[in-house]
């Protein structure tokens, strides 16, 4: 099975999209260092085109839910956390502690944070919607400025806010 990748310039940064012929396996913000899977082909496939259309709609505030097949690879715990993240509605946030309770690991806020950090499918698996228990913006693998922009886009944060909500 071939793996395909494409680089998409979004309003908040450059994103790499990877698919395996049946599902999206990676959506990551990149800083001049795209990941090239072995034997991958740079090609905007039909699935990648659909994802870029949905991302454009999201960035234009015209889409709140994504409906493309995804396949996130990780441990069972990571997958449980990522599944929980997908239940956070557009325009809302949850704390790491709330997600830990949701996945039946009430003292696992740090573990949830680590799973968030390893999220392979940014935006679609909305790890940017997870914040500190005190409402602060904490941890985002690509940088808090992108997390802040995504939360502002979803109108969770006013555009003049920096660092806390």
N, C-alpha and C positions, 0 to 999 in steps of 0.2 A: 504494500500500500504506500502510495506517495504522500509526502508531506509538503504542503504549500505554505508560503509566507508572503506577506504583503506589508508595506510600510504606509501608514495613513497619517497625514498631518491634520491633527484635530485642533480646535481652537485653544486647547490647553496644553498641547505638547504632541510630540511625535509618538505614534503608537504602532507597535508591531502586532500583527494578527497572524496566527498560525492555525492551520486546520489539517486534519489527517484523512480527508476524503469523505468523512461522514459527520464530523463535529468540530467545533472550535476547541482548540486545546490550549491556546495562549492568547491573551490580550494584555500587553504590557506597555507602559510608557518607557521609552528608551532615550538615552542621552548619547547618541552617536555610537552605541554599542549594541546593534541588533544581535539577537541569538539566531544562529543558523543551524537548525537540526541537520544531522548527517543525512545526506542525499535529499535535502529539501530543494524545492524548486520555487523560484520567485515568480508568482503568478497570481493574478486577481481572479480566483475561481468564482463560480456562481455563489457559493456559500460566503466567501469573503466579501463579494460585492453586496450581498444581503446584509452582512454585519456592518459594512461601511455605510450603507443606506440607513440602517437603524441607529448607528452612532451619530450620523449627521442629524437625524430627527431628534435624538436625545439632546445633542448640543444646541438645537434650535428650540428646545423646550416643547417639542411636538410628540415626544415618546416618553412614557414612564415605565414601560415594561418591555423587556426584550423577549423575542420568541424564535431564537435560533438554537439548534442543538449544541450543547456544550459537553465536554468531557474533561473534567478537572482531575489530574492525577495527584494523589497524595495519600497520606495515611488515613485510616478509618476516622480518627479524631478530626483531622483536618477537613475531611469530606463532610463530617457532621457539622462542623463550624460553618463551612462554606454554604451548606444547605440552610443553616439557620440564618445566615446573612441574606439569603435570597427571600426570606420572609419579611425583611424590613421594607415597608412600603416607601415608595418614592416620596421625598419630602419629609421623611422622618429619620430619626437616629435612635440608636440603642448604645448603651455602655458595654464595655468589655465584660463587666460583671453581669449585666443582664443576659448577654449571650452565653456566658459560662453557666448561669442558672438554667437557661433554655436547653442547653445540651447536657444537662444533668451532671455538671462538674462545677458546683457552686464556688469552690475555691480556686477555680482555674482561669481567672481573668488573664494572668500572664500567658498561659498556654493558648488562650483564645487570641491574644495579641500576636503570638508567634505564628499561629495558623493564618491569621490575617496577613501577616508579612509574607507568607508563602503562597498567597492566593495567586493562581496562574491566570485568572480570567478577570482582570480589572473591569470595573464599571458594571459589567453584566452580573458578576458576583460582587455586590456593592460594599466592599470593605471600607470604602470612604464614609459610609454611614455609621461607623462605629467610633465612638468618642469616649473620653475619660468620664469616670463616674461624676466628676465635678463639672462636666459640661465642656471641658477643655479639648482642643484639638490635640490629639497625641498620636504619634506613630503613623507614618504612611511611607511605605517603601520608596516611593518616588519623590517624596518631599511634601511637607505640609502645605506648601503653596498650591500644589495641584489638588490636594484634598480640600482645601479652602475653596478653590474655584469650583469644584464639583458640588460642594455643599451650597455655595452661592447660586449656582445654576439651578439647583433643586429648591431654592429659596428657603433653605434651612438657616442660612447665614445671610445677614444683610451685607451688601457689598463693601461697607466701610469697616466691617469687623476683622480683627486680626487676632488669631490665637485662641480665643475662647468664645463660647456661646452660652 
